[in-house]
Amino acid sequence: SRSKGKVKDKAQHAVILDKQTSEKLYKDVQSFRLVTVATLVDRMKINGSLARRCIKDLEEKGLIRPVVQHSKMQIYS
């Protein structure tokens, strides 16, 4: 039998973007030196797929621009 280790609490990240989070995102994103899916997940407490959608949205609005565009990793500033 497997020993049960501590069960880590799953991070409660938002799956949908509410008005408050999106306003915070638009305001704060200008101060981020680096914008990646991971930084948005970490700072905005949203999940990865939502972070990717946000990044696409921010890029279309011209708030961020791509620095490195790789199949796995998009880095913006």
C-alpha positions as CSV (number, residue, x, y, z in Angstrom):
1,S,0.0,0.0,0.0
2,R,1.1,3.5,-0.6
3,S,1.8,5.8,2.2
4,K,-0.3,8.9,2.1
5,G,1.8,12.0,2.3
6,K,0.4,15.4,3.2
7,V,-2.3,16.3,0.7
8,K,-1.3,19.7,-0.6
9,D,-4.2,22.1,-0.8
10,K,-5.0,22.8,-4.3
11,A,-4.6,26.4,-5.1
12,Q,-8.0,28.1,-5.6
13,H,-7.4,29.9,-8.8
14,A,-10.2,31.6,-10.7
15,V,-11.4,29.9,-13.8
16,I,-13.4,32.9,-15.1
17,L,-12.2,36.5,-15.2
18,D,-14.5,38.7,-13.2
19,K,-14.6,42.5,-13.6
20,Q,-12.5,43.1,-10.6
21,T,-9.7,40.8,-11.7
22,S,-9.7,42.1,-15.3
23,E,-9.5,45.7,-14.1
24,K,-6.6,44.8,-11.8
25,L,-4.9,43.0,-14.6
26,Y,-5.1,45.9,-17.0
27,K,-3.9,48.3,-14.3
28,D,-1.1,46.1,-13.0
29,V,0.2,44.6,-16.3
30,Q,2.0,47.9,-17.2
31,S,4.2,47.5,-14.1
32,F,5.2,43.9,-14.8
33,R,8.6,43.8,-16.4
34,L,7.8,40.3,-17.6
35,V,4.5,38.8,-18.6
36,T,4.2,35.1,-19.0
37,V,1.4,32.6,-18.3
38,A,3.2,31.7,-15.0
39,T,3.5,35.3,-13.8
40,L,-0.2,35.9,-14.4
41,V,-1.2,32.7,-12.7
42,D,1.0,33.6,-9.7
43,R,0.0,37.3,-9.4
44,M,-3.6,37.2,-10.5
45,K,-4.6,33.9,-8.9
46,I,-6.1,32.6,-12.2
47,N,-5.6,29.3,-13.9
48,G,-3.3,28.7,-16.8
49,S,-5.8,28.6,-19.7
50,L,-7.4,31.8,-18.4
51,A,-3.9,33.4,-18.2
52,R,-3.3,32.4,-21.9
53,R,-6.5,34.0,-22.9
54,C,-5.7,37.2,-20.9
55,I,-2.3,37.4,-22.6
56,K,-3.9,37.1,-26.1
57,D,-6.4,39.8,-25.1
58,L,-3.7,42.1,-23.7
59,E,-1.7,41.7,-26.8
60,E,-4.6,42.5,-29.1
61,K,-5.3,45.6,-27.0
62,G,-1.6,46.6,-27.4
63,L,-0.9,46.6,-23.7
64,I,1.9,44.1,-24.0
65,R,4.2,43.0,-26.8
66,P,5.8,39.7,-27.5
67,V,9.5,39.4,-26.7
68,V,10.0,35.7,-27.3
69,Q,7.4,33.6,-29.1
70,H,8.0,29.9,-28.8
71,S,5.6,27.1,-29.2
72,K,5.7,26.3,-25.5
73,M,6.5,29.7,-24.0
74,Q,5.3,33.1,-24.8
75,I,7.2,35.9,-23.1
76,Y,5.9,39.5,-23.2
77,S,6.8,42.8,-21.7
